[in-house]
Amino acid sequence: MAKKKVLLTFPQTLVKEPIVWQLGRDFNVVTNIRGASISDDLAILAILLEGPPEAIEAALSWLGTRNVKVENLEGE
């Protein structure tokens, strides 16, 4: 099982959407929120994803299609 730490920045249009829940359901990855800052205008999450490497990459790719900014936090 692989692990990947990322910082996700959600635009205002997605702040109230269940994106993290969808990651676990649709991509079979375990999501562990390590930190968050959420307002009505913006959401920023530090998250650890665990699962098969191909599932993690598919999940991150999907986030990009939803206009979620993904930044690698490896090395923290």
PyMOL Python script that loads the backbone (N, CA, C, O; Angstrom):
from pymol import cmd

cmd.read_pdbstr("""\
ATOM      1  N   MET A   1       0.831  -1.176   0.000  1.00  0.00           N
ATOM      2  CA  MET A   1       0.000   0.000   0.000  1.00  0.00           C
ATOM      3  C   MET A   1       0.883   1.248   0.000  1.00  0.00           C
ATOM      4  O   MET A   1       1.813   1.352   0.800  1.00  0.00           O
ATOM      5  N   ALA A   2       0.599   2.176  -0.878  1.00  0.00           N
ATOM      6  CA  ALA A   2       1.357   3.418  -0.993  1.00  0.00           C
ATOM      7  C   ALA A   2       0.704   4.520  -0.165  1.00  0.00           C
ATOM      8  O   ALA A   2      -0.480   4.448   0.165  1.00  0.00           O
ATOM      9  N   LYS A   3       1.491   5.536   0.162  1.00  0.00           N
ATOM     10  CA  LYS A   3       0.994   6.717   0.874  1.00  0.00           C
ATOM     11  C   LYS A   3       1.474   7.955   0.143  1.00  0.00           C
ATOM     12  O   LYS A   3       2.589   7.993  -0.377  1.00  0.00           O
ATOM     13  N   LYS A   4       0.617   8.972   0.108  1.00  0.00           N
ATOM     14  CA  LYS A   4       0.991  10.229  -0.540  1.00  0.00           C
ATOM     15  C   LYS A   4       0.350  11.383   0.226  1.00  0.00           C
ATOM     16  O   LYS A   4      -0.859  11.397   0.458  1.00  0.00           O
ATOM     17  N   LYS A   5       1.193  12.362   0.619  1.00  0.00           N
ATOM     18  CA  LYS A   5       0.705  13.561   1.294  1.00  0.00           C
ATOM     19  C   LYS A   5       0.546  14.672   0.263  1.00  0.00           C
ATOM     20  O   LYS A   5       1.456  14.944  -0.520  1.00  0.00           O
ATOM     21  N   VAL A   6      -0.621  15.309   0.274  1.00  0.00           N
ATOM     22  CA  VAL A   6      -0.875  16.389  -0.676  1.00  0.00           C
ATOM     23  C   VAL A   6      -1.638  17.520   0.012  1.00  0.00           C
ATOM     24  O   VAL A   6      -2.303  17.322   1.029  1.00  0.00           O
ATOM     25  N   LEU A   7      -1.522  18.690  -0.567  1.00  0.00           N
ATOM     26  CA  LEU A   7      -2.288  19.857  -0.152  1.00  0.00           C
ATOM     27  C   LEU A   7      -3.309  20.123  -1.244  1.00  0.00           C
ATOM     28  O   LEU A   7      -2.951  20.308  -2.408  1.00  0.00           O
ATOM     29  N   LEU A   8      -4.568  20.143  -0.869  1.00  0.00           N
ATOM     30  CA  LEU A   8      -5.653  20.363  -1.828  1.00  0.00           C
ATOM     31  C   LEU A   8      -6.259  21.740  -1.600  1.00  0.00           C
ATOM     32  O   LEU A   8      -6.576  22.098  -0.465  1.00  0.00           O
ATOM     33  N   THR A   9      -6.420  22.500  -2.650  1.00  0.00           N
ATOM     34  CA  THR A   9      -7.069  23.807  -2.582  1.00  0.00           C
ATOM     35  C   THR A   9      -8.321  23.745  -3.446  1.00  0.00           C
ATOM     36  O   THR A   9      -8.253  23.537  -4.657  1.00  0.00           O
ATOM     37  N   PHE A  10      -9.466  23.932  -2.794  1.00  0.00           N
ATOM     38  CA  PHE A  10     -10.755  23.837  -3.466  1.00  0.00           C
ATOM     39  C   PHE A  10     -11.282  25.226  -3.789  1.00  0.00           C
ATOM     40  O   PHE A  10     -11.256  26.104  -2.926  1.00  0.00           O
ATOM     41  N   PRO A  11     -11.760  25.450  -5.009  1.00  0.00           N
ATOM     42  CA  PRO A  11     -12.378  26.731  -5.340  1.00  0.00           C
ATOM     43  C   PRO A  11     -13.732  26.874  -4.648  1.00  0.00           C
ATOM     44  O   PRO A  11     -14.301  25.896  -4.163  1.00  0.00           O
ATOM     45  N   GLN A  12     -14.229  28.080  -4.611  1.00  0.00           N
ATOM     46  CA  GLN A  12     -15.491  28.380  -3.938  1.00  0.00           C
ATOM     47  C   GLN A  12     -16.630  27.475  -4.410  1.00  0.00           C
ATOM     48  O   GLN A  12     -17.480  27.086  -3.609  1.00  0.00           O
ATOM     49  N   THR A  13     -16.653  27.148  -5.666  1.00  0.00           N
ATOM     50  CA  THR A  13     -17.752  26.342  -6.212  1.00  0.00           C
ATOM     51  C   THR A  13     -17.777  24.922  -5.656  1.00  0.00           C
ATOM     52  O   THR A  13     -18.798  24.242  -5.753  1.00  0.00           O
ATOM     53  N   LEU A  14     -16.665  24.462  -5.075  1.00  0.00           N
ATOM     54  CA  LEU A  14     -16.600  23.090  -4.550  1.00  0.00           C
ATOM     55  C   LEU A  14     -16.533  22.998  -3.032  1.00  0.00           C
ATOM     56  O   LEU A  14     -16.471  21.897  -2.484  1.00  0.00           O
ATOM     57  N   VAL A  15     -16.546  24.133  -2.345  1.00  0.00           N
ATOM     58  CA  VAL A  15     -16.370  24.129  -0.890  1.00  0.00           C
ATOM     59  C   VAL A  15     -17.396  23.248  -0.185  1.00  0.00           C
ATOM     60  O   VAL A  15     -17.066  22.600   0.808  1.00  0.00           O
ATOM     61  N   LYS A  16     -18.603  23.211  -0.667  1.00  0.00           N
ATOM     62  CA  LYS A  16     -19.658  22.442   0.010  1.00  0.00           C
ATOM     63  C   LYS A  16     -19.900  21.066  -0.606  1.00  0.00           C
ATOM     64  O   LYS A  16     -20.841  20.376  -0.213  1.00  0.00           O
ATOM     65  N   GLU A  17     -19.068  20.654  -1.565  1.00  0.00           N
ATOM     66  CA  GLU A  17     -19.205  19.351  -2.212  1.00  0.00           C
ATOM     67  C   GLU A  17     -18.458  18.274  -1.407  1.00  0.00           C
ATOM     68  O   GLU A  17     -17.434  18.580  -0.796  1.00  0.00           O
ATOM     69  N   PRO A  18     -18.941  17.029  -1.392  1.00  0.00           N
ATOM     70  CA  PRO A  18     -18.288  15.953  -0.627  1.00  0.00           C
ATOM     71  C   PRO A  18     -17.125  15.297  -1.393  1.00  0.00           C
ATOM     72  O   PRO A  18     -17.126  14.089  -1.626  1.00  0.00           O
ATOM     73  N   ILE A  19     -16.160  16.096  -1.769  1.00  0.00           N
ATOM     74  CA  ILE A  19     -15.060  15.624  -2.615  1.00  0.00           C
ATOM     75  C   ILE A  19     -14.226  14.550  -1.914  1.00  0.00           C
ATOM     76  O   ILE A  19     -13.905  13.534  -2.530  1.00  0.00           O
ATOM     77  N   VAL A  20     -13.872  14.746  -0.654  1.00  0.00           N
ATOM     78  CA  VAL A  20     -13.037  13.771   0.063  1.00  0.00           C
ATOM     79  C   VAL A  20     -13.784  12.451   0.206  1.00  0.00           C
ATOM     80  O   VAL A  20     -13.180  11.387   0.070  1.00  0.00           O
ATOM     81  N   TRP A  21     -15.055  12.498   0.471  1.00  0.00           N
ATOM     82  CA  TRP A  21     -15.870  11.280   0.559  1.00  0.00           C
ATOM     83  C   TRP A  21     -15.846  10.548  -0.785  1.00  0.00           C
ATOM     84  O   TRP A  21     -15.715   9.325  -0.829  1.00  0.00           O
ATOM     85  N   GLN A  22     -15.972  11.301  -1.877  1.00  0.00           N
ATOM     86  CA  GLN A  22     -15.965  10.694  -3.209  1.00  0.00           C
ATOM     87  C   GLN A  22     -14.641   9.997  -3.505  1.00  0.00           C
ATOM     88  O   GLN A  22     -14.624   8.967  -4.180  1.00  0.00           O
ATOM     89  N   LEU A  23     -13.538  10.542  -3.013  1.00  0.00           N
ATOM     90  CA  LEU A  23     -12.241   9.901  -3.227  1.00  0.00           C
ATOM     91  C   LEU A  23     -12.230   8.481  -2.662  1.00  0.00           C
ATOM     92  O   LEU A  23     -11.797   7.539  -3.324  1.00  0.00           O
ATOM     93  N   GLY A  24     -12.714   8.347  -1.432  1.00  0.00           N
ATOM     94  CA  GLY A  24     -12.749   7.031  -0.801  1.00  0.00           C
ATOM     95  C   GLY A  24     -13.706   6.076  -1.489  1.00  0.00           C
ATOM     96  O   GLY A  24     -13.397   4.897  -1.663  1.00  0.00           O
ATOM     97  N   ARG A  25     -14.854   6.578  -1.875  1.00  0.00           N
ATOM     98  CA  ARG A  25     -15.862   5.732  -2.508  1.00  0.00           C
ATOM     99  C   ARG A  25     -15.491   5.339  -3.933  1.00  0.00           C
ATOM    100  O   ARG A  25     -15.573   4.165  -4.293  1.00  0.00           O
ATOM    101  N   ASP A  26     -15.089   6.297  -4.733  1.00  0.00           N
ATOM    102  CA  ASP A  26     -14.884   6.047  -6.158  1.00  0.00           C
ATOM    103  C   ASP A  26     -13.499   5.486  -6.504  1.00  0.00           C
ATOM    104  O   ASP A  26     -13.336   4.824  -7.529  1.00  0.00           O
ATOM    105  N   PHE A  27     -12.503   5.751  -5.651  1.00  0.00           N
ATOM    106  CA  PHE A  27     -11.138   5.358  -5.990  1.00  0.00           C
ATOM    107  C   PHE A  27     -10.536   4.368  -4.995  1.00  0.00           C
ATOM    108  O   PHE A  27      -9.383   3.962  -5.145  1.00  0.00           O
ATOM    109  N   ASN A  28     -11.297   3.982  -3.994  1.00  0.00           N
ATOM    110  CA  ASN A  28     -10.862   2.986  -3.019  1.00  0.00           C
ATOM    111  C   ASN A  28      -9.531   3.368  -2.377  1.00  0.00           C
ATOM    112  O   ASN A  28      -8.626   2.542  -2.256  1.00  0.00           O
ATOM    113  N   VAL A  29      -9.426   4.639  -1.968  1.00  0.00           N
ATOM    114  CA  VAL A  29      -8.265   5.106  -1.213  1.00  0.00           C
ATOM    115  C   VAL A  29      -8.734   5.522   0.173  1.00  0.00           C
ATOM    116  O   VAL A  29      -9.871   5.956   0.358  1.00  0.00           O
ATOM    117  N   VAL A  30      -7.841   5.383   1.134  1.00  0.00           N
ATOM    118  CA  VAL A  30      -8.128   5.828   2.497  1.00  0.00           C
ATOM    119  C   VAL A  30      -7.695   7.288   2.589  1.00  0.00           C
ATOM    120  O   VAL A  30      -6.576   7.633   2.210  1.00  0.00           O
ATOM    121  N   THR A  31      -8.576   8.135   3.088  1.00  0.00           N
ATOM    122  CA  THR A  31      -8.268   9.554   3.226  1.00  0.00           C
ATOM    123  C   THR A  31      -8.107   9.891   4.698  1.00  0.00           C
ATOM    124  O   THR A  31      -8.948   9.528   5.520  1.00  0.00           O
ATOM    125  N   ASN A  32      -7.031  10.582   5.028  1.00  0.00           N
ATOM    126  CA  ASN A  32      -6.762  10.997   6.395  1.00  0.00           C
ATOM    127  C   ASN A  32      -6.447  12.487   6.366  1.00  0.00           C
ATOM    128  O   ASN A  32      -5.372  12.890   5.922  1.00  0.00           O
ATOM    129  N   ILE A  33      -7.377  13.297   6.834  1.00  0.00           N
ATOM    130  CA  ILE A  33      -7.191  14.749   6.828  1.00  0.00           C
ATOM    131  C   ILE A  33      -6.221  15.108   7.945  1.00  0.00           C
ATOM    132  O   ILE A  33      -6.467  14.801   9.112  1.00  0.00           O
ATOM    133  N   ARG A  34      -5.121  15.756   7.587  1.00  0.00           N
ATOM    134  CA  ARG A  34      -4.074  16.115   8.534  1.00  0.00           C
ATOM    135  C   ARG A  34      -4.182  17.568   8.992  1.00  0.00           C
ATOM    136  O   ARG A  34      -3.627  17.938  10.027  1.00  0.00           O
ATOM    137  N   GLY A  35      -4.889  18.379   8.231  1.00  0.00           N
ATOM    138  CA  GLY A  35      -5.092  19.783   8.581  1.00  0.00           C
ATOM    139  C   GLY A  35      -6.055  20.397   7.593  1.00  0.00           C
ATOM    140  O   GLY A  35      -6.166  19.947   6.453  1.00  0.00           O
ATOM    141  N   ALA A  36      -6.761  21.441   8.041  1.00  0.00           N
ATOM    142  CA  ALA A  36      -7.742  22.062   7.157  1.00  0.00           C
ATOM    143  C   ALA A  36      -7.997  23.507   7.547  1.00  0.00           C
ATOM    144  O   ALA A  36      -7.922  23.880   8.718  1.00  0.00           O
ATOM    145  N   SER A  37      -8.299  24.303   6.542  1.00  0.00           N
ATOM    146  CA  SER A  37      -8.766  25.662   6.714  1.00  0.00           C
ATOM    147  C   SER A  37      -9.900  25.843   5.714  1.00  0.00           C
ATOM    148  O   SER A  37      -9.700  25.769   4.502  1.00  0.00           O
ATOM    149  N   ILE A  38     -11.101  26.084   6.250  1.00  0.00           N
ATOM    150  CA  ILE A  38     -12.281  26.131   5.390  1.00  0.00           C
ATOM    151  C   ILE A  38     -13.076  27.398   5.682  1.00  0.00           C
ATOM    152  O   ILE A  38     -13.361  27.720   6.836  1.00  0.00           O
ATOM    153  N   SER A  39     -13.427  28.106   4.617  1.00  0.00           N
ATOM    154  CA  SER A  39     -14.304  29.265   4.728  1.00  0.00           C
ATOM    155  C   SER A  39     -15.370  29.133   3.647  1.00  0.00           C
ATOM    156  O   SER A  39     -15.401  28.143   2.915  1.00  0.00           O
ATOM    157  N   ASP A  40     -16.233  30.123   3.550  1.00  0.00           N
ATOM    158  CA  ASP A  40     -17.259  30.099   2.504  1.00  0.00           C
ATOM    159  C   ASP A  40     -16.666  30.269   1.113  1.00  0.00           C
ATOM    160  O   ASP A  40     -17.292  29.898   0.120  1.00  0.00           O
ATOM    161  N   ASP A  41     -15.454  30.830   1.035  1.00  0.00           N
ATOM    162  CA  ASP A  41     -14.844  31.146  -0.251  1.00  0.00           C
ATOM    163  C   ASP A  41     -13.767  30.171  -0.710  1.00  0.00           C
ATOM    164  O   ASP A  41     -13.478  30.091  -1.904  1.00  0.00           O
ATOM    165  N   LEU A  42     -13.168  29.429   0.222  1.00  0.00           N
ATOM    166  CA  LEU A  42     -12.007  28.618  -0.108  1.00  0.00           C
ATOM    167  C   LEU A  42     -11.840  27.504   0.918  1.00  0.00           C
ATOM    168  O   LEU A  42     -12.135  27.690   2.099  1.00  0.00           O
ATOM    169  N   ALA A  43     -11.373  26.367   0.472  1.00  0.00           N
ATOM    170  CA  ALA A  43     -11.033  25.274   1.391  1.00  0.00           C
ATOM    171  C   ALA A  43      -9.642  24.770   1.041  1.00  0.00           C
ATOM    172  O   ALA A  43      -9.328  24.528  -0.124  1.00  0.00           O
ATOM    173  N   ILE A  44      -8.809  24.615   2.074  1.00  0.00           N
ATOM    174  CA  ILE A  44      -7.467  24.084   1.902  1.00  0.00           C
ATOM    175  C   ILE A  44      -7.328  22.902   2.856  1.00  0.00           C
ATOM    176  O   ILE A  44      -7.543  23.041   4.060  1.00  0.00           O
ATOM    177  N   LEU A  45      -6.966  21.731   2.310  1.00  0.00           N
ATOM    178  CA  LEU A  45      -6.820  20.525   3.113  1.00  0.00           C
ATOM    179  C   LEU A  45      -5.444  19.920   2.910  1.00  0.00           C
ATOM    180  O   LEU A  45      -4.977  19.774   1.781  1.00  0.00           O
ATOM    181  N   ALA A  46      -4.799  19.567   4.017  1.00  0.00           N
ATOM    182  CA  ALA A  46      -3.606  18.719   3.960  1.00  0.00           C
ATOM    183  C   ALA A  46      -4.129  17.314   4.203  1.00  0.00           C
ATOM    184  O   ALA A  46      -4.768  17.058   5.223  1.00  0.00           O
ATOM    185  N   ILE A  47      -3.865  16.406   3.281  1.00  0.00           N
ATOM    186  CA  ILE A  47      -4.477  15.080   3.339  1.00  0.00           C
ATOM    187  C   ILE A  47      -3.443  14.003   3.005  1.00  0.00           C
ATOM    188  O   ILE A  47      -2.563  14.194   2.166  1.00  0.00           O
ATOM    189  N   LEU A  48      -3.578  12.878   3.685  1.00  0.00           N
ATOM    190  CA  LEU A  48      -2.758  11.711   3.397  1.00  0.00           C
ATOM    191  C   LEU A  48      -3.655  10.690   2.708  1.00  0.00           C
ATOM    192  O   LEU A  48      -4.690  10.294   3.245  1.00  0.00           O
ATOM    193  N   LEU A  49      -3.249  10.271   1.522  1.00  0.00           N
ATOM    194  CA  LEU A  49      -3.982   9.246   0.777  1.00  0.00           C
ATOM    195  C   LEU A  49      -3.217   7.935   0.873  1.00  0.00           C
ATOM    196  O   LEU A  49      -1.999   7.906   0.699  1.00  0.00           O
ATOM    197  N   GLU A  50      -3.931   6.854   1.148  1.00  0.00           N
ATOM    198  CA  GLU A  50      -3.313   5.531   1.211  1.00  0.00           C
ATOM    199  C   GLU A  50      -4.079   4.584   0.304  1.00  0.00           C
ATOM    200  O   GLU A  50      -5.309   4.611   0.260  1.00  0.00           O
ATOM    201  N   GLY A  51      -3.349   3.752  -0.415  1.00  0.00           N
ATOM    202  CA  GLY A  51      -3.972   2.779  -1.297  1.00  0.00           C
ATOM    203  C   GLY A  51      -3.001   2.326  -2.352  1.00  0.00           C
ATOM    204  O   GLY A  51      -1.824   2.683  -2.304  1.00  0.00           O
ATOM    205  N   PRO A  52      -3.467   1.545  -3.308  1.00  0.00           N
ATOM    206  CA  PRO A  52      -2.603   1.138  -4.411  1.00  0.00           C
ATOM    207  C   PRO A  52      -2.133   2.382  -5.176  1.00  0.00           C
ATOM    208  O   PRO A  52      -2.910   3.316  -5.373  1.00  0.00           O
ATOM    209  N   PRO A  53      -0.870   2.398  -5.604  1.00  0.00           N
ATOM    210  CA  PRO A  53      -0.345   3.585  -6.304  1.00  0.00           C
ATOM    211  C   PRO A  53      -1.209   4.038  -7.474  1.00  0.00           C
ATOM    212  O   PRO A  53      -1.393   5.239  -7.675  1.00  0.00           O
ATOM    213  N   GLU A  54      -1.741   3.100  -8.244  1.00  0.00           N
ATOM    214  CA  GLU A  54      -2.564   3.487  -9.400  1.00  0.00           C
ATOM    215  C   GLU A  54      -3.878   4.115  -8.962  1.00  0.00           C
ATOM    216  O   GLU A  54      -4.407   4.977  -9.664  1.00  0.00           O
ATOM    217  N   ALA A  55      -4.418   3.705  -7.817  1.00  0.00           N
ATOM    218  CA  ALA A  55      -5.655   4.300  -7.299  1.00  0.00           C
ATOM    219  C   ALA A  55      -5.401   5.725  -6.817  1.00  0.00           C
ATOM    220  O   ALA A  55      -6.220   6.616  -7.041  1.00  0.00           O
ATOM    221  N   ILE A  56      -4.266   5.937  -6.155  1.00  0.00           N
ATOM    222  CA  ILE A  56      -3.914   7.282  -5.689  1.00  0.00           C
ATOM    223  C   ILE A  56      -3.736   8.210  -6.886  1.00  0.00           C
ATOM    224  O   ILE A  56      -4.260   9.324  -6.886  1.00  0.00           O
ATOM    225  N   GLU A  57      -3.014   7.772  -7.892  1.00  0.00           N
ATOM    226  CA  GLU A  57      -2.793   8.609  -9.072  1.00  0.00           C
ATOM    227  C   GLU A  57      -4.102   8.906  -9.799  1.00  0.00           C
ATOM    228  O   GLU A  57      -4.300  10.023 -10.277  1.00  0.00           O
ATOM    229  N   ALA A  58      -4.990   7.930  -9.890  1.00  0.00           N
ATOM    230  CA  ALA A  58      -6.297   8.153 -10.528  1.00  0.00           C
ATOM    231  C   ALA A  58      -7.104   9.172  -9.732  1.00  0.00           C
ATOM    232  O   ALA A  58      -7.768  10.030 -10.314  1.00  0.00           O
ATOM    233  N   ALA A  59      -7.051   9.081  -8.403  1.00  0.00           N
ATOM    234  CA  ALA A  59      -7.773  10.024  -7.551  1.00  0.00           C
ATOM    235  C   ALA A  59      -7.240  11.437  -7.737  1.00  0.00           C
ATOM    236  O   ALA A  59      -8.015  12.386  -7.852  1.00  0.00           O
ATOM    237  N   LEU A  60      -5.913  11.580  -7.768  1.00  0.00           N
ATOM    238  CA  LEU A  60      -5.312  12.899  -7.951  1.00  0.00           C
ATOM    239  C   LEU A  60      -5.626  13.468  -9.328  1.00  0.00           C
ATOM    240  O   LEU A  60      -5.854  14.670  -9.469  1.00  0.00           O
ATOM    241  N   SER A  61      -5.638  12.629 -10.321  1.00  0.00           N
ATOM    242  CA  SER A  61      -5.993  13.065 -11.674  1.00  0.00           C
ATOM    243  C   SER A  61      -7.439  13.553 -11.714  1.00  0.00           C
ATOM    244  O   SER A  61      -7.734  14.584 -12.318  1.00  0.00           O
ATOM    245  N   TRP A  62      -8.329  12.818 -11.075  1.00  0.00           N
ATOM    246  CA  TRP A  62      -9.740  13.202 -11.019  1.00  0.00           C
ATOM    247  C   TRP A  62      -9.902  14.559 -10.328  1.00  0.00           C
ATOM    248  O   TRP A  62     -10.688  15.395 -10.772  1.00  0.00           O
ATOM    249  N   LEU A  63      -9.151  14.774  -9.236  1.00  0.00           N
ATOM    250  CA  LEU A  63      -9.222  16.067  -8.545  1.00  0.00           C
ATOM    251  C   LEU A  63      -8.882  17.203  -9.502  1.00  0.00           C
ATOM    252  O   LEU A  63      -9.516  18.258  -9.470  1.00  0.00           O
ATOM    253  N   GLY A  64      -7.890  16.990 -10.348  1.00  0.00           N
ATOM    254  CA  GLY A  64      -7.515  18.006 -11.337  1.00  0.00           C
ATOM    255  C   GLY A  64      -8.642  18.315 -12.297  1.00  0.00           C
ATOM    256  O   GLY A  64      -8.824  19.466 -12.693  1.00  0.00           O
ATOM    257  N   THR A  65      -9.404  17.295 -12.676  1.00  0.00           N
ATOM    258  CA  THR A  65     -10.535  17.530 -13.583  1.00  0.00           C
ATOM    259  C   THR A  65     -11.649  18.317 -12.907  1.00  0.00           C
ATOM    260  O   THR A  65     -12.487  18.915 -13.581  1.00  0.00           O
ATOM    261  N   ARG A  66     -11.659  18.318 -11.576  1.00  0.00           N
ATOM    262  CA  ARG A  66     -12.669  19.075 -10.813  1.00  0.00           C
ATOM    263  C   ARG A  66     -12.175  20.469 -10.437  1.00  0.00           C
ATOM    264  O   ARG A  66     -12.845  21.187  -9.696  1.00  0.00           O
ATOM    265  N   ASN A  67     -11.000  20.855 -10.948  1.00  0.00           N
ATOM    266  CA  ASN A  67     -10.393  22.164 -10.670  1.00  0.00           C
ATOM    267  C   ASN A  67      -9.916  22.311  -9.230  1.00  0.00           C
ATOM    268  O   ASN A  67      -9.876  23.416  -8.689  1.00  0.00           O
ATOM    269  N   VAL A  68      -9.554  21.186  -8.613  1.00  0.00           N
ATOM    270  CA  VAL A  68      -8.926  21.219  -7.300  1.00  0.00           C
ATOM    271  C   VAL A  68      -7.418  21.285  -7.539  1.00  0.00           C
ATOM    272  O   VAL A  68      -6.861  20.462  -8.265  1.00  0.00           O
ATOM    273  N   LYS A  69      -6.767  22.266  -6.927  1.00  0.00           N
ATOM    274  CA  LYS A  69      -5.311  22.394  -7.057  1.00  0.00           C
ATOM    275  C   LYS A  69      -4.671  21.365  -6.132  1.00  0.00           C
ATOM    276  O   LYS A  69      -5.028  21.283  -4.956  1.00  0.00           O
ATOM    277  N   VAL A  70      -3.729  20.580  -6.651  1.00  0.00           N
ATOM    278  CA  VAL A  70      -3.047  19.533  -5.889  1.00  0.00           C
ATOM    279  C   VAL A  70      -1.565  19.878  -5.816  1.00  0.00           C
ATOM    280  O   VAL A  70      -0.911  20.070  -6.841  1.00  0.00           O
ATOM    281  N   GLU A  71      -1.035  19.956  -4.576  1.00  0.00           N
ATOM    282  CA  GLU A  71       0.386  20.194  -4.363  1.00  0.00           C
ATOM    283  C   GLU A  71       0.966  19.058  -3.548  1.00  0.00           C
ATOM    284  O   GLU A  71       0.370  18.637  -2.557  1.00  0.00           O
ATOM    285  N   ASN A  72       2.110  18.562  -3.948  1.00  0.00           N
ATOM    286  CA  ASN A  72       2.778  17.470  -3.258  1.00  0.00           C
ATOM    287  C   ASN A  72       3.362  17.963  -1.933  1.00  0.00           C
ATOM    288  O   ASN A  72       4.008  19.011  -1.890  1.00  0.00           O
ATOM    289  N   LEU A  73       3.138  17.214  -0.858  1.00  0.00           N
ATOM    290  CA  LEU A  73       3.704  17.549   0.447  1.00  0.00           C
ATOM    291  C   LEU A  73       4.705  16.499   0.916  1.00  0.00           C
ATOM    292  O   LEU A  73       5.037  16.455   2.100  1.00  0.00           O
ATOM    293  N   GLU A  74       5.187  15.663   0.019  1.00  0.00           N
ATOM    294  CA  GLU A  74       6.165  14.654   0.411  1.00  0.00           C
ATOM    295  C   GLU A  74       7.390  15.330   1.012  1.00  0.00           C
ATOM    296  O   GLU A  74       7.796  16.413   0.591  1.00  0.00           O
ATOM    297  N   GLY A  75       7.961  14.668   1.998  1.00  0.00           N
ATOM    298  CA  GLY A  75       9.143  15.210   2.658  1.00  0.00           C
ATOM    299  C   GLY A  75       8.826  15.995   3.901  1.00  0.00           C
ATOM    300  O   GLY A  75       9.745  16.460   4.575  1.00  0.00           O
ATOM    301  N   GLU A  76       7.543  16.164   4.239  1.00  0.00           N
ATOM    302  CA  GLU A  76       7.185  16.851   5.470  1.00  0.00           C
ATOM    303  C   GLU A  76       7.372  15.952   6.645  1.00  0.00           C
ATOM    304  O   GLU A  76       7.120  16.357   7.779  1.00  0.00           O
TER     305      GLU A  76
END
""", "prot")
cmd.dss("prot")
cmd.show_as("cartoon", "prot")
cmd.util.cbc("prot")
cmd.orient("prot")
